[in-house]
Amino acid sequence: MFNIPTVTKNIIIINLLMFLAKLVAVRYGIDFDDLLGLHFFKATDFRLYQFFTYMFVHAGWEHIFFNMFAVWMFGRVMEQVMGSQRFLFYYIVCGLGAGLMQEGAQWVEYIYQGLNEYETANVDGMVMPMSAYLNNWTTVGASGAVYGILLSFGMTFPNERLFIIPIPVPIKAKWFVIGYAVIELMSALGHRGDNIAHMAHLGGMIFGLLLILYWRRHDNGGNGRFFGGGLGNIGGYGGNYGGGYYSRYEDVTDKADARPSLSQRMTTWWQQQKNRWNGAKRSRMNVTTGGKHASDMQWRQQEQQRQEEIDRILAKVKQGGYNSLTDDEKRKLFDASKR
């Protein structure tokens, strides 16, 4: 549970450090929200770098807790499936897309309210320059990127059941993601002024969907052209699942309501191989006579040693994850999967 993949772990650490730095900076009169948050592009405080930095600044404890909890819960799974490079690229694209969607929504509001025709704004009876008013339109948080992760999880494991408090029954991931998308869309259309960037959330999901569809179309059989990786070709899963990650969408939970873990699937697969080998061994022993007996004994001894080595590697995967293997161990496991 706590063996977090590298990118997921670093995303959580960076966000926590940024939040602590924000708390310290306030004492010295430095406002991280104003400096690093994403301003409306017509505001005087807008800077291009804010499209990136806003993803690592959060408004409060509750904001950062729920975002980082979602990154830990779903991000570590998707990083193992996608591979670290692809997952990081996906996360950043979803965050940037969320920022672009939020900017677009603010521009629509700017035009709809006719703010482009005024030089000042009246806020609660106080008149301020329009430039100062627009500087208050600031977006912070990793929520857009997080919603992109939720989308990728729902598309990869659509029938995986999730327990959502306070709902008393489990919900399939696909309905969970669709429900969230509908809620955000309705909130964006009907709840103005609630200080929640609903369009940014939708933007993260939309850009995540577009990127997944792009990978689906151009992955070329999972040859790693677009970062690739994941868990390799073991059991036809991971980076090369289904002939290429996202090259087609099959629910990995179609054949079972409760999808076993990777280590359990690998252990089951290897047990099947052992059963085949034992059957072949018995057949071999039934027809072995004379001079073949010694060679068969040697062959069985070699197979037993190979089996023990694979069992050891599988135990290591179960203990520390696939990324804990050396290159030689990965090669042995890959060779065994083709036997």
C-alpha positions in Angstrom: 0.0 0.0 0.0 2.8 2.4 0.8 5.1 1.3 -1.9 4.3 4.5 -4.0 5.8 4.7 -7.5 8.4 7.5 -8.1 6.4 10.1 -10.0 3.3 9.8 -7.8 5.5 10.0 -4.6 7.3 13.1 -5.9 4.1 14.8 -6.9 2.8 14.4 -3.4 6.0 15.5 -1.8 6.4 18.6 -4.0 2.8 19.7 -3.3 3.2 19.2 0.5 6.5 21.2 0.5 4.9 24.0 -1.6 2.0 24.1 0.9 4.4 24.3 3.9 6.4 27.0 2.0 3.2 29.0 1.5 2.5 28.9 5.2 6.0 30.2 6.0 5.9 32.8 3.2 2.7 34.4 4.5 4.7 35.5 7.6 7.1 37.4 5.4 4.3 39.1 3.4 4.7 36.8 0.3 1.4 35.6 -1.2 2.0 32.3 -3.1 -1.6 32.4 -4.5 -0.9 35.8 -6.1 2.6 34.9 -7.2 2.2 31.3 -8.5 -1.6 31.0 -8.9 -3.0 31.2 -12.4 -4.4 34.7 -13.1 -6.9 35.6 -15.8 -4.8 36.4 -18.9 -6.1 40.0 -19.1 -5.0 40.7 -15.5 -1.9 42.7 -14.9 -0.5 39.9 -12.6 -0.8 37.2 -15.2 2.4 35.4 -16.1 2.8 32.5 -18.6 4.7 30.3 -16.0 1.6 30.3 -13.9 0.0 27.7 -16.1 2.5 25.3 -14.6 3.0 26.6 -11.1 -0.7 26.9 -10.2 -0.9 23.1 -10.0 1.4 23.0 -7.0 -0.3 25.7 -4.9 -3.4 24.9 -2.7 -5.8 27.1 -0.9 -6.0 25.2 2.4 -5.5 22.0 4.3 -8.8 20.4 3.1 -7.9 21.3 -0.5 -4.5 19.7 -0.5 -5.6 16.7 1.5 -8.3 15.6 -0.9 -6.2 16.3 -4.0 -3.2 14.4 -2.7 -5.3 11.6 -1.4 -6.7 11.1 -4.9 -3.2 11.2 -6.4 -2.1 8.6 -3.9 -5.2 6.4 -4.4 -5.5 6.5 -8.2 -2.2 7.9 -9.4 0.0 5.1 -8.1 -2.2 2.6 -10.0 -2.1 4.5 -13.2 1.6 5.1 -13.0 2.2 1.4 -12.7 -0.1 0.8 -15.7 1.2 3.7 -17.9 4.9 3.8 -16.8 6.5 6.8 -15.0 7.3 8.9 -18.0 3.9 8.6 -19.7 2.1 9.2 -16.4 4.1 12.4 -15.7 3.4 13.6 -19.2 -0.3 12.8 -18.8 -0.5 14.6 -15.4 1.1 17.8 -16.7 -1.0 17.8 -19.9 -4.2 17.4 -17.8 -3.1 20.3 -15.5 -2.2 22.6 -18.4 -5.5 21.7 -20.1 -7.4 22.5 -17.0 -5.7 25.9 -16.8 -6.6 26.6 -20.4 -10.3 25.7 -19.9 -10.4 27.9 -16.8 -9.0 30.8 -18.7 -11.6 30.2 -21.5 -14.4 30.1 -18.9 -13.2 33.4 -17.3 -12.9 35.0 -20.7 -16.5 34.1 -21.5 -17.6 35.5 -18.1 -15.5 38.6 -18.8 -17.3 39.2 -22.1 -20.8 38.1 -20.8 -20.7 40.6 -18.0 -19.4 43.3 -20.3 -16.4 44.0 -18.1 -14.4 44.8 -21.2 -16.4 48.1 -21.4 -15.5 49.4 -18.0 -12.3 50.8 -16.4 -13.5 50.3 -12.8 -15.5 47.7 -10.9 -17.8 48.1 -7.9 -17.4 45.3 -5.3 -19.6 45.6 -2.2 -19.8 49.3 -2.6 -16.0 49.8 -3.1 -14.8 51.0 -6.4 -11.5 49.6 -7.7 -9.7 49.7 -11.0 -10.6 46.9 -13.4 -7.0 45.7 -13.4 -7.1 45.2 -9.6 -10.5 43.5 -9.8 -9.3 41.0 -12.5 -6.2 40.2 -10.4 -8.6 38.5 -8.0 -9.5 35.9 -10.6 -6.9 33.4 -9.5 -6.9 29.6 -9.8 -4.9 27.3 -7.6 -4.7 23.5 -7.0 -4.0 20.2 -8.7 -7.7 19.4 -9.1 -7.7 19.5 -12.9 -4.8 17.0 -13.1 -6.5 14.9 -10.5 -9.7 14.7 -12.5 -7.6 13.6 -15.4 -6.2 10.7 -13.3 -9.8 9.8 -12.3 -10.8 9.6 -16.0 -7.8 7.4 -16.9 -8.6 5.1 -14.0 -12.3 4.9 -15.0 -11.3 4.1 -18.6 -8.8 1.5 -17.7 -10.7 -0.2 -14.9 -14.4 0.7 -15.7 -15.9 -2.2 -13.7 -13.6 -1.8 -10.7 -15.9 -1.2 -7.7 -15.2 1.8 -5.4 -16.6 2.6 -2.0 -17.6 6.2 -1.8 -18.6 7.7 1.5 -21.5 8.1 2.4 -22.9 5.9 -0.4 -23.5 2.4 1.3 -23.0 0.3 -1.8 -19.9 0.0 -4.1 -20.0 2.0 -7.4 -18.3 0.9 -10.6 -15.5 3.2 -11.6 -17.1 4.1 -15.0 -20.2 5.4 -13.2 -18.2 7.2 -10.6 -16.2 9.1 -13.3 -19.3 9.9 -15.4 -21.2 11.1 -12.3 -18.4 13.4 -11.4 -18.2 14.8 -14.9 -22.0 15.5 -14.9 -21.8 17.1 -11.5 -19.0 19.4 -12.5 -20.7 20.4 -15.7 -24.0 21.2 -13.9 -22.0 23.1 -11.2 -20.1 25.1 -13.9 -23.4 26.1 -15.5 -25.4 26.7 -12.4 -23.2 27.7 -9.4 -21.3 30.9 -10.1 -19.3 32.5 -7.3 -18.7 29.4 -5.3 -14.9 29.8 -5.7 -14.6 26.3 -7.3 -13.0 26.1 -10.7 -15.5 23.6 -12.1 -14.4 24.3 -15.7 -10.8 23.5 -14.7 -12.0 20.1 -13.4 -13.8 19.4 -16.7 -10.7 20.7 -18.6 -8.5 18.1 -16.9 -10.9 15.3 -17.9 -11.3 16.6 -21.5 -7.6 17.0 -22.2 -7.0 13.6 -20.5 -9.6 12.0 -22.8 -8.1 13.6 -25.9 -4.6 12.4 -24.9 -5.8 8.9 -24.2 -7.6 8.8 -27.6 -4.4 10.1 -29.3 -2.4 7.3 -27.7 -5.0 4.8 -28.6 -4.7 5.8 -32.3 -0.9 6.2 -32.5 0.5 3.7 -30.1 1.6 1.3 -32.9 1.0 -1.9 -31.0 2.5 -0.7 -27.7 6.1 -0.3 -29.1 6.7 2.5 -26.6 6.8 5.3 -29.3 4.8 7.6 -27.0 6.8 6.8 -23.8 5.2 3.3 -23.4 6.5 1.4 -20.4 4.2 0.4 -17.6 4.5 -3.2 -16.6 5.9 -4.4 -19.9 4.4 -7.4 -21.6 3.9 -9.7 -18.6 0.7 -11.5 -19.0 -0.3 -9.2 -21.8 -0.9 -6.4 -19.3 0.5 -3.1 -18.3 2.3 -1.0 -20.9 1.4 -3.4 -23.7 -2.0 -4.5 -22.4 -4.2 -5.6 -25.3 -1.6 -5.2 -28.0 -0.7 -1.6 -26.9 -1.7 0.6 -24.0 -5.0 2.3 -24.9 -4.7 0.8 -28.4 -8.1 -0.6 -27.6 -10.3 -0.5 -24.5 -11.2 -3.8 -22.9 -12.4 -3.8 -19.3 -9.7 -5.5 -17.3 -12.4 -6.5 -14.8 -14.7 -8.1 -17.4 -13.8 -11.7 -16.3 -14.0 -11.1 -12.6 -15.9 -8.8 -10.3 -13.0 -8.4 -8.0 -9.8 -7.9 -10.0 -6.8 -9.5 -8.3 -3.6 -7.6 -7.9 -0.8 -7.8 -10.4 1.3 -10.1 -8.1 -1.7 -12.4 -7.6 -2.3 -12.6 -11.4 1.4 -13.3 -12.0 1.4 -16.0 -9.3 -1.7 -17.6 -10.8 -0.2 -17.5 -14.3 3.0 -19.1 -13.0 1.0 -21.8 -11.2 -0.6 -22.6 -14.5 2.8 -22.9 -16.1 3.9 -25.2 -13.3 0.9 -27.4 -13.7 1.6 -27.7 -17.5 5.2 -28.5 -16.7 4.2 -31.2 -14.2 1.9 -32.8 -16.7 4.7 -32.8 -19.3 7.1 -34.2 -16.8 4.8 -37.1 -16.0 4.4 -37.9 -19.6 8.1 -37.8 -20.1 8.7 -40.1 -17.1 6.2 -42.6 -18.5 8.1 -43.0 -21.7 11.7 -42.6 -20.4 13.8 -45.8 -20.5 17.4 -46.7 -20.6 20.0 -44.0 -21.4 17.4 -41.2 -21.5 16.8 -41.5 -17.8 20.0 -39.5 -16.8 19.3 -36.7 -19.3 15.7 -36.5 -18.1 16.9 -36.2 -14.5 19.3 -33.4 -15.5 16.5 -31.7 -17.5 14.1 -31.9 -14.5 16.8 -30.5 -12.2 17.4 -27.5 -14.5 13.6 -26.9 -14.7 13.3 -27.1 -11.0 16.1 -24.5 -10.5 14.4 -22.3 -13.1 11.1 -22.6 -11.3 12.6 -21.8 -8.0 14.2 -18.7 -9.5 10.9 -17.5 -11.0 9.2 -18.1 -7.7 11.8 -16.0 -5.9 11.3 -13.2 -8.5 7.5 -13.3 -8.1 7.8 -13.1 -4.3 10.0 -10.1 -4.8 7.4 -8.5 -7.1 4.7 -9.1 -4.4 6.9 -7.6 -1.8 8.3 -4.5 -3.5 6.5 -4.2 -6.9 7.7 -4.8 -10.4 10.0 -1.8 -10.4 12.1 -3.4 -7.6 13.4 -6.0 -10.0 16.8 -5.8 -11.6 17.1 -5.8 -15.4 18.2 -9.4 -15.3 15.3 -10.4 -13.2 12.9 -8.6 -15.5 14.4 -10.4 -18.5 14.1 -13.8 -16.8 10.4 -13.1 -16.0 9.8 -12.0 -19.5 11.5 -15.1 -21.0 9.4 -17.3 -18.6 6.2 -15.6 -19.8 6.9 -16.8 -23.3 7.6 -20.4 -22.4 
